Amino acid sequence: MAEKVIIIGSGPAGWTAAIYAARASLEPLLFEGAPIQEYYDQGRGPLGQLAMTTEVENYPGFPAGDMGAYLDDSIDDSLRKYMAPHEKTGVSGPELMELMRQQAKNFGTRIINDDISEVDFTEKPFKLKSLGGESFEAHSIIIATGARANYLGLESESNFKNRGVSACAVCDGALPRFRDVPLVVVGGGDSAVEEADYLSKFASKVYLVHRRDKLRASKIMAQRAEENPKIEILWNSKPVEVLGDDENGVTGVRLQSTVDDSERDVAATGFFLAIGHTPNTDFLQGKLEMNAKKYLTWTVPFRTNTSVEGVFAAGDVSDDYYRQAVTAAGTGCMSALDAERYLAAQGL
């Protein structure tokens, strides 16, 4: 028997879609992703990218405070025992995602610890196949598989993730560890300049590292970087190692010249990547309309409809601009409401 709605993905968009779909009696089935190391390494494991962050200061409703007792009471003991003791700093990424998961589960969302590897949208109900080889059918689908940040692939970079290495200045830049200290931003496009400009509000200095002698950013954005007294552009340079230790996290970056291979160390407490994101759409094999960056396209203005009727997209998999937890959650809500109305119109 075909499911009314299947949700693929378990970040803020997926869980919010599940909460709304479950409350609408759609009995959603959610695939939260396969817990395999390859996915975690790629930044697309279960619970999304927030599960790999530390403090979350900008999600509404979670000010700084001791949430320990609340977490003890709200999360299943079987999961809570694996979570780190809560510190009085507001909510962490893993805690926020577990709370969303629990809320969706409380309303009756069924959860499968697997991923979808194949889809067939040529006929209805839609057909899906999981990584584990099982087949499923659904009258509507919500895709909320997110997008993963691009990293350089340095071993030292991985070692210091969440300890000074970040791929989201807007998410992390205002944290105490990045205030009044020198920071490094890697990239040369508009996003890199935007990140450097944002970080300059908090940092003592921002080094913008670019492998060429000219920014790829638009002229107005490049001018903004060059005129900001807190930003210093390090031309013809590429990071080859993130420096640091267990006690302090990131303490600097080793740069190599792209001209003569000479090296130098730059002291910094934060290392921010601004070299793009990759949406998790490979499993779709081009069966839905996408933009040039492979993000899913909304085909109806201000609606989460994709190019296939009955298939909806929410969160970062369809957003190459905002990429925030709160905007992902908002579109998750929208996708569930769109799916509910679609099913009602079909008499399902």
N, C-alpha and C positions, 0 to 999 in steps of 0.2 A: 504493500500500500504506500502510495506516495505521501511524503511529508507536505504539510502546508507551506512551511518555510524552512530552508536550511541556511544557516549563517556560517560563513567561512572566515575565520579570523577571531582573535581573542584579545585585541587591544581595546581602548576606550570605545571605539566605534562598534565593535562586535558585541561587547557586553551591554552597551546601551541599547543597541538594536534588540538584543535578547530580552532585556527587561521590558521594553515596550511591547514586543511581540508576545511575550508570555502573558503580560497583563491583558492583552487583547484576545486571550484564549487561542492563540495560533499554535501553541505547543511546539515552540521552536526547537530544532536540533542544531547544536553548535559544534563545529569542529575547531578545537582550540590549538591545533598544531601538534606535530609529532615531537616528543621530547628527545630529540637526537642532537648530538654534539655539533654536527654540521650546521644545523639551523641556528643554534646558539652562537656559533662562530660568525655566522653571517648577519647576526642581529635580527633574526626573524623567528625566534623560539616562541613557545606558548606565552601568552600574556603580553606580547608585544614589546616595543622598545622601552616602555616605562618600567618594565620589570627589571631592566638593567641600569636604572638610574638610582640616585640616592634621594636627597630631599626634593620634594615637589612643593614649591612655594606659591605657584600661580594657578592652582586648581581651586575654584571657588568652594568655600565651605570647609576648608581644612587649614585654619590658622595654626600658628605654632602653639604647641601645648602637648601635654602628656596624654597620648591616646592609648596607652598600654591596656588599661582596664576595658576600654571600648573594643579594642581588637580581641582581647581575651573572650569577650562576651559575644562578639559578632562572627568570628571566624571559626569554622569547624576545628575541633582540637587536633584532628588528624593532619590539618594543614598548619595550624598555628604553631605547633611544636617545632616546625622547621624554619620559622621566621625568626629573625634576629630580635633580641630584646629592644623594645622601643625606646628611642631617645627623645627628649622633649624639644623636638625641632619641627613639629608639624608632621605631615604624613610623608612617607617615603614612596618611591615608585612601586616596589613590590607590594607594599601594604595597600596602596590605593587600588591596584589591580586585583588583589585578593578580595578586597571589599566589594568591588564591582562584580567579580565572579560569584561571590556568595549571594549578593543581591539577586542576580539573574537566576541562580540556582533555587533561591527561596521561592521564586514565582513559578518554578516548574520547568525551567530550561534544562533540557537533556544535553549532556556534554560528552563528546567523544575525544579521547586523547590521540588524535590522528590528524592527518592533513589530507586535503583533496589533491589528487595528482592528475586527474583527467576529467574533462567536462564534455557534455554533448548537449548543445542548445538547439539542435535541428528539429526536434519534436518535443511535444509536451505530453506528460510531465518530463521535465529535464532529467538527464541521467548524469550521475556523478560516480567516480571511482576513487576510493581512498588509497593512500600510500600502502596500507596494509592489504589491499586487494579486494575489499568489500565494495559492493555496488549499492547505490542509493538513488531514489527518485524524489523529485520535489516539484510542487506547483509554482513556487517562487524561490528565488535565491538572493541573498544579500552577501556581497563580496566585501569583506573588511580586512583584507590581508596586509594592509599597511605598506610602508616603504622603509627600506633600510638605508642608513647613512653610509656613504662611501668612505672607506678608510684607506690609508696608504699601504697597509699590510705589514707594517713593522712589528716585530715581536715585542719590542719595548712599548709600542703604542697600545697593544692589547694588555700588557702588564699593568698599565696605569689608567685603564678605563675606569671612570667614576672616581679617580684619585688625581684629577687634574686634566685628564683627557676627555674631551667632549666634542660632540658634533652638533650642538645646538646652543648658540650663545644666548638666544632669547629665553631658553629653558633654564640655563644654568648660570648665566653671566652675573646675576645679582647675588649669587650665594656668597657668604662671608669669605670663603677661601680665595675668591677671585677679586676681592676689593683691595684697592690701593697697592697692587702688586703688578709687575710686568707680565704680560700675556702674549702668546703667539697665536696668530691666525694664519692658516695655510689656504691659499687660493688666490685667484686673480680676477674672478668674475664679479658681477653685481652682488651676488650673495655674500662673497667674502668681504667686500667693502662694507656692506650693510652690517655684517657681523662685527667687523673691526670698529665701525662707527658706534655701534651699540655698546660694545665692550669698553670703549673709551670713556663712557660715562662713569664707569666704576674703577677701571684699572689705572695704575700710575702711568703706564705706557703700553702701547699695543704695537707689536712687530707684525707687519703683514708680509708674509713670506711668499714670494712668487718666483717660479722657475725661469721666467723670461725677463726681458728688460722693458716690457710694456704691459700694462694691465689689459685683460680682456673685457673689463667692465666698460659700460657706456661712458662717454666723455664726461657727463655731469657727475657720475658716480666716482670716476677716477679723480676728478678735480676735488671732490669732497674728501677723498682719502689724502690727497697730496696737501690739502690746506688744513687738515686737522692737526693741531700742534702735538697731540698725544699719539698720533700714528706715525710710525717710521716704516717705510717700505724697504724691505731687504730684497733687492733685485737679484736675478740669476742665481737663486739659491733653492735648495731642496732639503727637507729634513731627512736625515739618515738614522737618527736615534733620538728617542725621548729619554732624557736623563732624569733620575730621581732615586728615591729610596723608600723603604717600607714605612718609615716614620713620617716623612713629609709629603710623600707622593711626588708629583712632578716638581723638579727643581730647575730644569733647563732643557734646551734642545740643541742637538748637534746638527749643524747645517753644512752641506757640501756645495761648493760652487758648481754651477752647470757650465762654467767657462773653462776652469783649469783644475777642477777636482780638489782644490784646497778646502780645508775644513776649519770651522770655528764653532765655539760654543756660545750660546746666548742664554743668559739667566732668565728664567720665567717660571711662574707658578701654575700657569694654565696653558694647555695646548688644544686649540680649537680647529677642527677640520671644517672647511667650507668648500668641499670639492664635489658637491652634489649628492643626490639620493637615487636609489634604484627601487622603483615600485615592485612589489611582489606579484607580478602578473604573468610570470613565465608559464605557469601551469595552464593558463587560458589558451595558450598557443594561437594568439591572435583572433580568437573567436568573438571578441567584443571590440568595439571601436575604441581606439586609444589615440593619445596625442603623440607628438614626435618623441617625447621622453618616455613613452610606454605607460603613462598614467591613464586610467580609465576615464572616458569622457562622459559627462552628463549630457544627454541628448535633449532634455527638456529643461529650459531655464528654471533655476531655483527648485529643481526636483532631482532626486537621486536616480532617475531612470537611466539605464544604459541603452546601447543600440539593440538589445534583445528585449522584447516586451516580457515583463515578469522577472527580469534580472536587475538588481539594484546595486549601487556601489556607495560605500560610506568610508569616511576616514581618509588617511593619507594615501591610500591606493588611488584615490581620485582627486588628490589635493597636492599640487606641487608648489603651493604658495605659502599657506599659513603653517601647516604641519604642527599643530598644537593639540594637546590632549583634549582641551575643552572644545575646540572646533570639531575634532574627530567625534567626540561624544554627541555633539549637536547633530551632525549628519547621520550618526547612528540612529538617533531618534527619528529623524526625517525618513530614513530608509525603511524603518519598521512601519511607520504610518503609511508610506507609499505602498509597501507590500500589502498591508492590511486592506487598503482601498482597492488595490488591484485584485486581490482575491475576492473581495466582496462583489466587485463588478463582474467577476467570472462565475459568481454563484457558488464559491467554494468556502 
